[in-house]
Amino acid sequence: MSKFLSKSHLSLKAYVPGEQPTDKRYIKLNTNESPFPPSKKAIAAVKREATSLNLYSDPSAKSLKRAIAKYYGVQEKEVTVTNGSDEALAFCFMAFCDSTTPMAFFDVTYGFYKVYAELFGIPSEIVKLKDDFTADFDGLKKTKGNVIIANPNAQTGIFESLEAVEDLIKSKKDKVVIIDEAYCDFGGESAANLVKKYENAIVVSTFSKSRNLAGGRIGFVIANENLILDLEKMKYSFNPYSLGRIPLVAAKAAIEDVGYFKECVGEIKKAREYTVAALKELGFEVLPSLANFVLCKTDKMDGKSLYLALKEKGILCRYLGEERIKDYVRITIGTKKQMRTLIEVLGEIL
């Protein structure tokens, strides 16, 4: 780092994204991307829009907001869109927290929560997951600040019931409760309807996973209209044109192509079911996942060694290295063919 870096950021530990290697071809099961291409309708929309790239995009993103609102059965004014869900999460930290208002989250969850807290000078209240990696909602209820949870959880894949989530929202009525639903479409149930009942509920999601648009960087928020105004104040103070014309039309077409969405999600669910059963036959311990990935371990080798062995064989998974999950690897669910290859290679390694 240079001598010019602000002292307030000297101790900042940046988020480490998953590998995007270019040295050789891998079966890429490390960053929870979809193995399927975007909707043909999304691709067609992109081609049509390409001739208009000389013009700025619509900063209000009305057309996409309308499509998201229709899909989730909410009002357009209860939706905002962002450059990936990471930007949405950042705006939540910026809008609702400060040096005296902490953000509470679990110890094993999406790594960006801790990074954003440090980046924006926000105190963290970290609550441990239970021994079985399920949520300790009682622990979250005792915290003083706002709360953010990933559901399904970003590292474990475990989904917590909407009843438990709603109870948490009610218990924190004077604070915001952010539900990060990046992986919800793979078996969970969205909390979007709860924004109609509770003014402190915020649902954040993305087109990166279940809509096959990770490269488009499209996120969105569903919340009470006053919370949306707060978030858009952050957006318009940071970058009004954070989404270009191409991502906006791609996302609109993708969310309207419900048939293709269901087809892709259905295939991933089938591949997940196969993978879990096959891993267990190989002696793996696999956490119960409703996401497009599984967190698993074997007593035959440690997590880092397994990650390196798979990489040597041309398969990328994710080794996170955090203390409580240092023996585990996280494996994205790809196509059935990719998962069969994974199981064959794991059999050879073990």
Secondary structure, DSSP 8 states (H G I E B T S, - for coil): --TTS-GGGTT-----------SS--EE-SS---SS---HHHHHHHHHHGGGTTS---TT-HHHHHHHHHHHT--GGGEEEEEHHHHHHHHHHHHH-BTTB-EEEESSS-THHHHHHHHTT--EEEE---TTS---HHHHHT-SSEEEEESS-TTT-----HHHHHHHHHHTTTS-EEEE-TTGGGT----GGGGGT-TTEEEEEESSSTTS-GGG-EEEEEE-HHHHHHHHHHHHHH-TT-S-HHHHHHHHHHHH-HHHHHHHHHHHHHHHHHHHHHHHHTT-EE----SSEEEEEBTTB-HHHHHHHHHHTTEE-B----GGGTT-EEEE---HHHHHHHHHHHHHH-
